[in-house]
Amino acid sequence: MPIKELFQTRCYKMSQQSCWHSISYMGHTAVMTELLRLQENNQLPSSVSGEDMIKLMEEESNASLRVQNWQHQLEEYKDPEFLPQLNLYNLVWEVSNSLKKRDIEFEARQFLKSPKTIPPQFRDPRIISFAQEFSSILKEQQKQPLTSKRLSPPKVVLQVVPKVLQGFWLPPEDTCLNMPSQHLSVLAVSLTKAVEDKVSELLPSLLHEVSFTRSTRDKMVKSIQDSVRRSFTRPVLMEKISCFAVDLMNSITTIASNNICELFQL
């Protein structure tokens, strides 16, 4: 399916409705704000990252009727004949959620910087209770040893590319629960798919897996971003980022593809 056609499909529109759900977004931001407050007050270890917090909330969210309904819609693509479409819709879901999770953490940290701006509903007893429950789970998780995952090239692309793009764009500081990265969805999905296609062309097989940790991912994301920044002078880069110029996106695609392929050729 051509990428332009994807954005007109019913499944794409449903994925966006399920991911960018305003009530869920506000609830997650509220819980995240409270978890960060607990951490600031030394009631949650500093070793617990924002990513740990959001990952736990995401796991809980996957049991919601909203997400289950989206997953049910994908059942019609389980037939091997429709596997490419299924993979594409899964890519859309993963990329959109990556954007959303960054927004949630960003907004929660902004609220914590300016406590007077925190909405009154964030102090709802249910929010406090959820945060305390999640805090207990996160403390227990910290006792477990860190493990790496074995990921295929397409999975690595999904882990890396959205974060590379996010490194060149921050939500405005005055955002207030308006899901600022939602408008990046089409661009982020297109860029991720372009890198995935390029990696598929360059590697002899997509079945090979490598050990992949957060540390590995973060180093790769930084390496790609640094390489892109060296390709343009700072004023030019800032101008190109402001409009997501085609040559900037092409540069990210080429550099990201090469870096990811190198990982599988070691």
N, C-alpha and C positions, 0 to 999 in steps of 0.2 A: 504494500500500500504506500503510495507517495506520501511524504510527510505532510504536504499541504492538505491532502484529503483527510488525514487523520484528525485535524482540528475541527472538521465539520461533522464528525461522526457522533452518534448518540452516546457511544461508550466514552468518548473523550469528555463530552459535556457532563456526563454523569460522574466521571472520575473527579472533575473539578468541583462539582457540587458536593461530593462526599468529602473531598480533602479540605476545600476552603469553606468550611461550615462555621459560620460566625459564632454560634452559641458554643460549640465545642472549642473553638479557638479561644474565646474569652475564658472558658473554664480552665483550659490548660494553662493559659497565661496567669490566671489567678493562682492556681496551685504552684506553678513555677515561681511566682513572686514570693509566695509563702515559704517554699523550700529554700530559696536564696536568703530569705530573712532568717530562717532557722540556722542556716550555715553562717551567716554574718554574726549571729549570736552564739556561735560555737556549739550549737545543738546538732550539727551535722558536720562530719569531717570535711576538711578542706580538700581532701583527695577525691571527693565526689564531684564529678564535673557536671556542667550543665547538660552535656550530652547524655550522661548517665541518667539524669532526672527525666529528660524528655523521652529517652528510650523506654523507661519504665512506664511513663504515661501513655506512650504509643501502644505498648503491649496491652495495657488495660483498655485502651480505646478500640483495639481490634475486635473486642467482644461486643461492641455496640451494634445495635440494629442497623445504623447508618452504614457502617463498614461492611457488615455481613451482607447487606443488600447489594452493595457494589460488587462484592466477591461472587454473589449469586449471578449477577449479570455476566460475569466472565465464564460461567459454566458452559455457555453455548460455544465457547472457543476451545474447549478441551479436546475436541477431535484433532488428531494430528494434522489434518488438512488446514486447520486454522491456527497452527502453532505460531507462525510469524506475527499474526494479529495479536495473539495472546501475549507474546513477548513484548510487543510494542505497547500494549495497554499497561502491562506491568512496569515498563520503563516510565510511562507517563505518571503512574501512581508513585513510584519511588522518587522520581525527580521532584514532583510537586510537594511530596511530604518532606523532602530535604529542605526545600525552600521554606515551607511552613514552619518547620522545627527551628530553623535559624531565626525567623521572625519572632516566634514565641519567646525564645531566650533573650533576644535583643530587647523586646518590649518589657519583659519582666525586669531586666537589669535597669532599664530606663526608669521604671516605676520605683525601683529600690533606691535609685539616686535621688528621686524627688518624691518622698513618701506622701506629701500633701496631694499629689496627683492620683494616688491609688483610689480607684472607684470603691465606694462603700460596700458594694456586693462582694468584693474580694475578701471581706471580713466575715462572710457568711460562715456559720458554724460547720456546715458541710465541707466547705473549702478547707477550713482549718483541720478538720478531721481527716480529709483525704491526704493533705500534706503530711500530717503526723504519721499516718499509716504508711505512706510512701517513704517517709524518712526512716522508719524502722526497717523497711525492706532494703533500702539503699545501704544502711549500716551493715546489714547482714551480707549483702553482696560484696562489700569491701573486704570482707574476711576471706573471700574466695580468691584463688590464684588467677592471675590474668591468663587468658588463653587467646590463641590466634585462630583465625578461620582459614579454611582452604577455599580460595575463590578462583573462578574462571575469569577470562578476560572481560566478558560483558559485565560481570558482577563488579570487577575492579573499576570499570568505566563508570558505573552507577555510583560507586563510593567516592570517586575522585572529581569528576567533571562538574557536577553542580556546585561543589565547594570551591572549585577554581573560579567559577563565574561569580559566586557570592563574594569572593575576595576582592573583586573589582567594583562591587556595588554594596553600599550600606543603606539600610532604610533611613529615612529622615528622622532626626532626633525627636521631632514633635509628633511622630506617629502615635495614634491612640486607638488600638484594637481595630485597625482598618486593613489588616493583612496586606502590608505594602508590597510584598514580593509576588503577590498573585499575578500582577501584570507581567512578571518575568517568565511565566510558565511556558508560553509558546517558544520564546527564545531559548530557555534552558533545555526544554525537551528537544528542540531542533539541534542545538549544539551537542547534547549528549548522544543523540542518534548519529550525528555526523562523525563523532569520535568513534563510536561503536562500529560504524561501517568501515572507517579507515583502519581500525585495528583488525577487523575481519579480513581486510585485503592484505595486510602486512604479515599477519601470523599464519603459519601453515595449518594450525589447528586451534579451535576454541575450546577443546576438551581438556587441555592442560590446566592444572590448578597450582597456585602458589600459596604459601603461608602469608597471610595479610593481617596486620594489626592496625590499630588506630595510629600508632606511632609511624608505621610505614606509610599509611595514607597521608598523614599530616606533612611528613617530609616530602612526599611526592607532590602534594598540592602546592607547597611552598616553592619547590623547585620549578614547577611549571609556571607559577605566577612570576617568579624572579626572571625566568627566561623570557617571558612575554614582556616584562617591564624593560628588559635590556634591548628589546627590539624597537622600542620607540623612545624618543625623548619625553621627559615628564609632561611638558605642556601638550605635546601631541597626544600622548597616552590619555591624559585627562579629557581632552576633547573627544577622542574616539570612544572612551568609556561612556561619556554623556549621551552618545547616540548609538552605542553598540555598533560601531562601524563594521562593515563586512570584512575588511582586511584584518581588523582586530580579531573577529570571530574565526577567520581562517588561520590566523597565527596561533590562537589557542588550540584549534583543532589539530594542527600539525604538531605542535610541541607536545600536547597531551598524548596524542597517539604514539609518538616516538618514545616518550617516557614510559608509557604503559607497556609497550612492546618490549622494551629493554628489560623490564621486570620479568617477563616470561622467557627471555632468551639467556638469562644468567645461568 
